[in-house]
Amino acid sequence: MAKNLIDNIIQTLIELKRVSPKDLKEAMAIQKKQNCSLSKVLIDKDFIKEADLFSLLVKELNIPFINLSKYKINPALKDMVPERVARRHHIMPLSCTDSSITIATSDPLNVFAIDDLKNITSKEIDIVMSTHEDVAKAIANFYEEDKEVSVSEITQDLQIEDFEIVSERETDEEMDMQVDESEKAPIVRMVNLLLKEALKQGASDIHIEPTLEGMRVRFRIDGVLKDIFTIPRENQNGVIVRMKIMSRLDITTTHIPQDGRFKLKMAGKEVDFRVSLLPTTFGQKIVLRVLDKDKLSVGLDGLGFSELSLNKLKEAIRKPFGMILVTGPTGSGKSTSLYSMISVLNTVDKNIITVEDPVEYLVEGLTQIQAYPEIGLTFAEGLKSILRQSPDIVMVGEIRDNETADIAIKASLTGQLVLSTLHTNDASGALTRLVNMGVEPFLVASSLVLVSAQRLCRRICAHCKKEVPDSQKIIANLQTKTELKPPLYAGSGCEKCNFTGYRGRMGITEILEIDDEVRNMLLAGKTSDDIKQYACEKQGMITLWQDAIDKCSQGLTTLEEVLRVAANE
C-alpha cells in the first residue's frame, strides 16, 4: 500500500507540474541516502511549499483530513502500536480491523514509517491526515499515564530538530534551569491558584503580561480588565514553561506566537482554556480564554434580550431557510448568541454543521469543522464541502471575505438556514457591508431574514443595588437627548461583586427584520442610515442606544455603563 501511495503521489506531482522531474529525482536520491521522509526533503529543499503539498494530498489524492480531537480511541491499540513507535514516526493509531489498521499522520510520504508499522502489526496500513500539532497532542493524550507527566518525560521524546529554534540569549543550561523551575511546587501552586481564582471571580480571559519588574496578571471580568497581582520576575520563566507544558506547546520556541488549549476539572466541572502566547519586548505574553460550557446552557431567554427582540429572533430561527446575521465588535457575545440559537435548533431530525476558527465549544449533536487556512481549509472551502453533506442548518463562524459571503448567501437560497457573524457597528450596516464585499444587492435582499446587532453591558449587583442621589440633576446635565426618568440605580460594592457594583452581563440588541420595503431600499441603493430610519419609524425597531436606555430605566444597569457601551450609537 505504501509503495502504491508514493507512486501515486509522485505521478500526481509530475502531472500537475508542482515539482519538476529533475527536482523529484534529486529528492528521491536524498531520501534514499539519508533514510528520511520524501515530503521532508521536498519541503526542506524548497521544491514545494508545505501548504501546497498538504492541499495536494487532501484534494488531489483524496486522503481524508480529520480533526483528531473528535476521536475516542480504543486503549487496546496501545499494545498494537507501542508509544516509542508512535513517537518515533509521529503517527497516531485510530482503529483496526482483522486485516488493516488506520493511522493519522502529518507526513503520509514517510514510507519507512508505513513499512515499519506493517512489519510490527502484520496488517495493511490505511492513512488519514492531520496537522503535526494535532498528532503530537493526540499521542501525548493517548499514551499518557494516570500519574502527572514530568517535564523530563515530555522533553525526552522531542526530536533533535525541535531544539533548533532556541533564543541565542539562552544556553542549554539556562533552558534546563527554566524547565526545572516550572516543576517546583511553588510554581505549580501559583499557576493553580491563578486559574482557580479566575474561575471563582467569573473571568472570561486571563492576561499574563511581562513587564520590567515582573509579570502583571489581569482578569477580564464582565468585559473589563482588572489588576489582580504581580508575579515576581524570578518566577517568570517558570510560569511560562508551566503554561506551555499544560497546553502541550513547544517550550523551546520563544520568538514566534503559539496557540494551544488544555482542560481542567475543578469541583466536578470541566472547563476548557484556550491559550495564546505572543513574543513581546520583555518576554512572552500569555492570554487564556476561559471556555465554560455552562454559559451555553442559559438559552436565548437568559441572554438579557428585550421581549420584543427575543420574539423576533425566535420567529426568525424557525424559518426553514435564509440567513441570520449577528453583528458587533469583538467581545460582544456574538458566539454565545449563535450557540444559543443552535441549542434551540439542535434536535435529532436536524443535520447541523458548523465551520469555525477556532472551534470554541464542543457541542453534542453537531458536526463541527475546524478551519485550517494554512492548508487551504478556509471558511469558503469548508462551506463548499459542508453543502455536499446535505445540511439543514449551517453555522459559519465569521464572514470575512467575498467568497465566504457569496457561498453562504447562495446556500441560504437553496434550502439551508445559515447563521453567521459579521463585524459592523449596527444592524443596517450589515446590508451595505455585504454589498461592499462584492455580493450582488439582489442576492443580499433575497437571502437575509434578520440582522441582530449587539453589545454586552454589565448588570448592577442585586446585593448592593441602591438609588443614586440627585438622579434628576444628573439626567438634566446629560449632553445627549434621552427619555431617562429618575431614579437611577448603581451598586455600592460588596463581597458578592468583588466591590465593583456589577455582577454579570446582559445583551443590548438592535434587531432589523428584512421586509419587502427594506429589500426595495437595498436594491435602490439606499444608505444604511436610510434603512435604519425606515426600520425605526415603520417597524418600531429599538436601536442599541434605546435598548440600553430602557435597561437603565428598569434599574438593570447604570448610566455610566450605558455611556461606556452605547454612547457612540
C-alpha positions in Angstrom: 0.0 0.0 0.0 2.8 2.4 0.9 4.6 1.9 -2.4 1.4 2.4 -4.4 0.6 5.6 -2.4 4.1 7.0 -3.0 3.9 6.1 -6.7 0.5 7.9 -7.0 1.9 11.0 -5.2 5.0 11.1 -7.5 2.9 10.7 -10.6 0.4 13.5 -9.5 3.3 15.9 -8.6 4.7 15.4 -12.1 1.3 15.6 -13.9 0.3 18.8 -12.1 3.8 20.3 -12.7 4.2 21.0 -8.9 7.7 19.5 -8.9 10.0 19.1 -11.9 11.2 15.5 -12.8 14.8 16.7 -12.1 14.0 18.0 -8.6 11.9 15.0 -7.8 14.8 12.7 -8.8 17.2 14.6 -6.6 14.8 14.5 -3.7 14.3 10.7 -4.0 18.1 10.3 -4.1 18.5 12.3 -0.9 15.6 10.4 0.7 17.3 7.1 0.0 20.7 8.3 1.1 19.5 9.8 4.4 16.8 7.3 5.1 14.2 10.0 5.7 10.8 11.2 4.5 10.3 12.3 0.9 8.0 15.1 2.0 10.6 16.5 4.4 13.2 16.5 1.6 10.8 18.2 -0.9 9.9 20.9 1.7 13.5 21.4 3.1 14.9 21.8 -0.4 12.1 24.2 -1.2 10.9 22.1 -4.2 7.3 22.6 -3.0 5.7 24.7 -0.3 4.3 22.8 2.7 0.8 24.3 2.3 0.8 23.3 -1.4 1.8 19.7 -0.5 -0.9 19.4 2.1 -3.5 20.8 -0.2 -2.4 18.3 -2.9 -2.6 15.3 -0.6 -6.0 16.3 0.7 -7.7 17.4 -2.6 -6.0 15.6 -5.4 -5.3 12.2 -3.8 -8.5 12.1 -1.6 -6.5 11.4 1.6 -9.0 12.4 4.3 -8.1 15.3 6.6 -9.6 14.8 10.1 -9.8 16.6 13.5 -8.2 14.2 15.9 -9.8 15.8 19.0 -13.1 14.3 17.9 -11.9 10.7 18.1 -12.3 8.4 21.1 -9.6 5.8 20.5 -9.7 2.2 21.8 -7.0 1.8 24.5 -6.2 -1.7 23.1 -4.3 0.0 20.3 -1.6 0.9 22.8 -0.5 -2.8 22.7 -0.6 -3.0 18.9 1.3 0.3 18.3 3.8 0.9 21.2 4.4 4.5 22.4 8.0 4.5 21.2 6.9 3.6 17.7 4.2 6.3 17.6 6.6 8.9 18.8 9.4 7.9 16.5 7.3 8.0 13.4 4.9 10.7 14.6 1.8 8.7 13.9 -1.4 8.1 15.8 -3.3 4.8 15.6 -7.1 5.3 15.2 -8.8 2.0 14.6 -8.2 -1.5 13.3 -9.9 -4.4 11.6 -8.8 -8.0 11.1 -6.7 -7.1 8.1 -5.9 -3.4 8.4 -5.1 -0.5 10.8 -5.9 3.2 10.3 -3.3 5.7 11.4 -3.3 9.5 11.4 -0.1 11.3 10.3 1.1 14.7 9.1 3.5 13.1 6.7 1.9 10.4 4.5 5.1 10.3 2.4 7.1 8.6 5.1 7.3 5.2 3.5 9.7 4.0 6.2 7.1 4.6 8.9 4.4 2.7 6.9 6.7 -0.2 6.2 7.8 -0.4 9.9 4.2 -0.4 11.0 3.3 -3.0 8.5 6.0 -5.3 9.9 5.1 -4.6 13.5 1.3 -5.1 13.1 1.2 -7.6 10.2 -1.7 -5.5 8.8 -2.3 -3.3 5.8 -1.9 0.4 6.7 -4.7 2.9 5.9 -3.8 6.6 6.2 -5.7 9.8 7.1 -4.1 13.2 7.6 -4.0 15.7 10.5 -1.7 18.6 11.4 1.7 18.0 13.0 0.5 19.7 16.2 -2.8 17.7 16.5 -0.9 14.4 16.0 1.6 15.4 18.8 -1.3 16.3 21.1 -3.2 13.1 20.4 0.0 10.9 21.0 0.6 12.7 24.3 -3.0 12.3 25.5 -3.4 8.7 24.3 -0.2 7.3 25.8 -0.3 9.5 28.9 -0.3 7.5 32.2 -2.6 8.4 35.1 0.3 9.9 37.0 1.4 13.5 36.4 3.8 13.8 33.5 7.1 15.4 34.3 9.0 17.9 32.1 11.8 15.4 31.6 9.4 12.8 30.3 7.9 15.2 27.9 11.1 16.6 26.5 12.9 13.2 26.1 10.8 12.4 23.1 11.3 15.6 21.3 13.3 15.3 18.0 16.7 17.0 17.6 15.3 19.5 15.1 12.7 20.6 17.6 15.5 22.3 19.5 16.9 24.2 16.7 14.8 27.4 17.2 16.2 28.4 20.6 16.9 32.0 21.6 20.6 32.8 21.1 20.5 34.5 24.5 19.6 31.2 26.2 22.0 28.4 26.6 21.0 24.8 27.0 21.9 25.2 30.7 19.6 28.2 31.0 16.8 26.3 29.3 17.2 23.3 31.7 17.0 25.8 34.6 13.7 27.1 33.2 12.2 23.6 33.0 13.4 22.7 36.5 11.9 26.0 37.7 8.5 25.1 36.2 8.3 21.9 38.1 8.9 23.4 41.5 5.9 23.2 43.9 5.6 27.0 44.4 5.3 27.5 40.6 2.7 24.7 40.2 0.7 26.1 43.2 1.0 29.7 41.8 -0.5 28.7 38.4 -3.2 26.5 40.0 -4.2 29.4 42.3 -4.3 31.8 39.4 -6.6 29.5 37.4 -8.8 28.8 40.4 -9.2 32.5 41.3 -10.1 33.3 37.7 -12.9 30.7 37.8 -14.0 31.9 41.2 -14.3 35.5 40.0 -16.0 34.6 36.8 -13.3 35.8 34.5 -13.6 35.3 30.7 -9.9 36.0 30.0 -6.7 35.9 31.9 -3.9 38.2 30.8 -0.3 37.5 32.0 1.9 40.3 30.7 5.7 40.6 31.2 7.0 43.9 32.4 10.3 45.3 33.6 9.5 44.4 37.2 7.7 41.0 36.7 4.5 39.7 35.2 1.3 41.6 35.6 -1.8 39.4 36.0 -5.2 40.8 34.9 -8.6 39.2 34.7 -11.3 40.3 32.3 -14.4 40.3 34.4 -17.8 41.3 32.8 -15.8 42.7 29.9 -13.5 44.9 31.9 -9.8 44.2 32.7 -8.8 44.3 36.4 -5.4 44.1 38.0 -5.1 41.0 40.3 -1.5 40.6 41.3 2.1 40.6 40.0 4.3 37.5 39.6 7.9 38.2 40.6 10.4 38.4 37.7 12.4 35.5 39.0 9.4 33.2 38.6 8.5 34.5 35.1 10.2 31.7 33.1 8.9 29.0 35.4 5.3 30.2 34.9 5.6 30.5 31.1 7.1 27.0 30.8 4.4 25.5 33.1 1.7 27.0 31.0 3.4 25.7 27.8 3.6 22.2 29.3 -0.1 22.2 30.3 -1.0 23.4 26.8 1.3 20.9 25.0 3.3 23.6 23.4 7.0 23.7 22.4 8.9 25.0 25.4 12.0 25.8 23.3 10.3 28.3 21.0 10.2 31.9 22.3 10.2 34.1 19.2 7.0 33.1 17.4 3.4 33.1 18.5 1.9 29.8 19.7 -1.6 28.6 20.3 -2.8 25.7 22.4 -5.5 24.6 24.8 -6.0 22.5 27.9 -8.8 21.3 30.1 -9.1 21.4 33.9 -11.6 19.6 36.2 -12.5 21.6 39.3 -15.2 20.7 41.7 -16.5 18.1 39.3 -16.8 20.7 36.4 -14.7 20.6 33.3 -13.5 23.9 31.9 -11.5 24.4 28.7 -8.8 27.1 28.4 -7.6 28.4 25.0 -4.0 29.6 25.3 -2.3 32.2 23.1 1.4 33.2 23.5 2.8 36.3 21.9 6.5 37.4 22.0 6.9 41.0 23.4 9.8 43.3 24.4 10.0 41.9 28.0 9.2 38.2 27.2 6.2 36.2 26.2 2.7 37.4 26.9 0.1 34.8 27.7 -3.7 35.2 27.2 -6.0 32.4 28.3 -9.7 32.4 27.2 -11.9 30.6 29.7 -14.5 28.5 27.8 -17.2 27.5 30.2 -19.9 25.3 28.7 -22.3 26.2 31.4 -22.6 29.6 29.8 -24.2 28.0 26.8 -27.0 26.4 28.8 -28.6 29.7 29.7 -30.5 29.6 26.4 -31.9 32.6 24.4 -34.2 33.6 27.3 -31.1 34.1 29.6 -29.2 36.5 27.3 -30.9 39.6 28.5 -32.7 40.4 25.3 -35.9 42.5 25.4 -39.2 40.7 24.9 -39.7 42.3 21.5 -36.2 41.4 20.3 -36.4 37.9 21.7 -39.7 37.2 19.9 -38.4 38.5 16.6 -35.3 36.3 17.0 -37.3 33.1 17.9 -39.5 33.7 14.9 -36.6 34.1 12.5 -34.8 30.9 13.6 -37.9 28.8 13.0 -37.7 29.6 9.2 -36.6 26.7 7.1 -34.1 28.7 5.1 -32.5 32.1 4.7 -29.6 33.9 6.5 -29.5 35.3 10.0 -26.5 37.5 10.9 -25.2 38.6 14.3 -23.0 41.7 14.2 -20.9 43.6 16.7 -17.3 44.2 17.8 -15.1 41.5 19.3 -16.3 40.5 22.8 -19.9 41.5 22.2 -21.2 37.9 22.8 -21.8 37.0 19.1 -20.6 33.4 19.5 -22.7 32.9 22.6 -25.8 34.1 20.7 -25.1 31.8 17.8 -24.5 28.8 20.1 -27.7 29.7 22.0 -29.7 29.7 18.7 -28.1 26.4 17.7 -29.0 24.8 21.0 -32.7 25.6 20.3 -32.4 24.1 16.8 -30.3 21.1 17.9 -32.8 18.2 17.5 -32.4 14.7 16.3 -34.2 15.4 13.0 -31.8 18.2 12.0 -28.4 17.9 10.3 -26.4 20.8 11.8 -22.8 21.5 10.6 -20.5 24.3 11.7 -17.2 25.6 10.3 -15.3 27.7 12.9 -11.9 29.2 13.6 -11.3 28.1 16.3 -14.0 25.6 17.5 -14.6 27.2 20.9 -17.2 24.8 22.4 -17.7 21.1 21.5 -21.5 20.5 21.4 -23.0 17.1 21.2 -25.2 16.5 18.2 -23.3 19.0 15.9 -20.8 18.3 13.2 -18.1 20.9 13.9 -15.2 21.6 11.5 -12.1 23.4 12.4 -10.8 25.8 9.7 -7.2 25.4 8.7 -6.4 28.3 6.3 -2.7 27.3 6.2 -3.6 24.1 4.3 -6.4 25.6 2.2 -9.3 24.7 4.5 -10.7 28.2 4.7 -14.3 29.2 5.7 -15.1 29.2 2.0 -13.6 25.8 1.2 -15.2 24.3 4.4 -18.6 25.8 3.4 -18.3 24.2 -0.1 -17.7 20.8 1.5 -20.5 21.3 4.0 -23.1 21.9 1.3 -22.3 18.4 -0.1 -23.3 16.9 3.2 -27.0 17.7 2.9 -27.2 20.0 5.9 -30.4 21.5 7.3 -28.6 24.3 9.3 -25.2 25.7 8.7 -23.2 27.9 11.1 -20.2 29.8 9.7 -18.0 31.3 12.4 -17.5 34.6 10.6 -18.0 36.1 7.1 -14.5 37.6 6.4 -14.4 37.9 2.6 -16.4 38.0 -0.6 -16.1 34.2 -1.4 -17.4 33.2 2.0 -20.2 35.7 1.8 -21.2 34.6 -1.7 -21.3 30.9 -0.9 -23.2 31.4 2.4 -25.8 33.6 0.8 -26.3 31.2 -2.1 -26.6 28.3 0.4 -29.4 30.2 2.2 -31.2 30.5 -1.1 -31.1 26.8 -1.8 -32.9 25.4 1.3 -30.5 25.9 4.2 -30.8 28.1 7.3 -27.4 29.8 7.6 -26.2 31.5 10.8 -23.1 33.7 10.9 -21.4 36.8 12.3 -20.1 40.0 10.7 -18.2 43.0 12.1 -20.4 46.0 11.7 -21.5 48.8 14.2 -25.2 48.4 13.7 -27.8 46.1 12.1 -28.4 48.2 8.9 -24.7 48.4 8.3 -24.5 44.6 7.7 -26.5 45.0 4.4 -24.2 47.6 2.9 -21.1 45.8 4.2 -22.1 42.7 2.2 -22.7 44.8 -0.9 -19.3 46.5 -0.4 -17.8 43.0 -0.2 -18.9 42.4 -3.8 -22.1 40.5 -3.2 -24.9 41.4 -5.6 -27.6 43.5 -3.8 -30.4 41.3 -5.1 -28.7 38.2 -3.5 -28.4 40.1 -0.2 -32.0 41.2 -0.4 -33.3 37.7 -1.3 -31.4 35.8 1.4 -31.3 37.8 4.6 -34.1 37.2 7.1 -32.8 39.1 10.1 -29.8 41.0 11.4 -29.1 41.4 15.1 -26.5 43.9 16.3 -25.5 43.6 19.9 -23.3 44.7 22.8 -22.8 43.5 26.3 -23.3 45.7 29.3 -22.8 44.9 33.0 -25.7 44.3 35.4 -26.0 46.1 38.7 -25.2 43.8 41.6 -28.6 42.8 43.1 -27.0 42.5 46.6 -25.7 46.1 46.9 -28.1 47.9 44.4 -29.2 51.4 45.7 -30.7 54.5 44.3 -28.4 57.2 43.0 -28.8 60.6 44.8 -29.6 63.6 42.6 -30.7 61.4 39.7 -32.8 64.2 38.3 -29.9 66.6 38.2 -27.6 64.0 36.6 -30.1 63.3 33.8 -30.7 67.1 33.2 -26.9 67.6 32.8 -26.6 65.0 30.1 -25.5 66.4 26.7 -27.4 63.7 24.9 -31.2 63.7 24.4 -32.7 60.8 26.4 -36.0 59.6 27.7 -34.4 58.6 31.0 -36.5 59.2 34.1 -35.4 59.2 37.7 -34.5 57.3 39.8 -31.2 55.9 38.6 -29.5 53.0 40.3 -26.0 51.8 41.0 -24.2 49.2 43.0 -22.3 50.4 46.1 -20.0 47.4 46.1 -20.0 44.2 48.2 -18.2 40.9 48.6 -20.6 39.2 46.1 -19.4 41.5 43.3 -15.9 42.0 44.5 -16.8 45.5 45.4 -17.3 46.6 41.8 -21.0 47.2 42.0 -21.6 44.9 39.0 -22.3 41.2 38.7 -22.8 39.5 35.3 -23.6 40.9 31.9 -26.6 41.1 29.6 -27.2 41.8 26.0 -28.4 45.0 24.4 -29.7 44.5 20.9 -30.9 46.1 17.7 -32.9 43.7 15.5 -33.6 44.6 11.9 -36.2 42.5 10.1 -35.7 42.3 6.3 -39.2 43.0 4.9 -40.1 43.9 1.3 -39.5 47.6 1.8 -36.0 47.0 3.2 -35.3 44.8 0.2 -36.5 47.5 -2.2 -34.4 50.2 -0.5 -31.3 47.9 -0.8 -32.0 47.3 -4.5 -32.5 51.1 -5.0 -29.0 51.8 -3.4 -30.3 53.5 -0.3 -27.7 54.0 2.5 -27.6 52.1 5.8 -28.8 55.3 7.6 -31.9 55.4 5.3 -32.7 51.8 6.1 -32.2 52.4 9.8 -34.5 55.4 9.8 -37.2 53.4 8.0 -36.9 50.5 10.4 -37.2 52.8 13.4 -40.2 54.7 12.0 -42.2 51.9 10.3 -41.0 48.6 12.0 -40.7 50.0 15.5 -37.0 48.9 15.7 -35.4 49.6 19.0 -31.8 50.8 18.5 -28.9 49.8 20.6 -29.0 53.2 22.4 -32.7 52.9 23.1 -32.4 49.4 24.4 -29.5 50.4 26.7 -31.6 53.4 28.0 -34.6 51.1 28.6 -32.4 48.7 30.7 -31.1 51.7 32.6 -34.6 52.9 33.3 -35.6 49.5 34.6 -32.7 49.6 37.0 -30.8 46.7 35.4 -27.6 48.7 34.6 -26.1 52.1 35.3 -26.0 55.3 33.3 -22.2 55.1 33.3 -22.4 51.6 31.7 -24.8 52.9 29.1 -22.5 55.7 28.1 -19.5 53.3 28.0 -21.1 50.7 25.8 -23.6 52.6 23.6 -22.8 56.3 23.7 -21.4 56.3 20.1 -24.8 55.0 18.9 
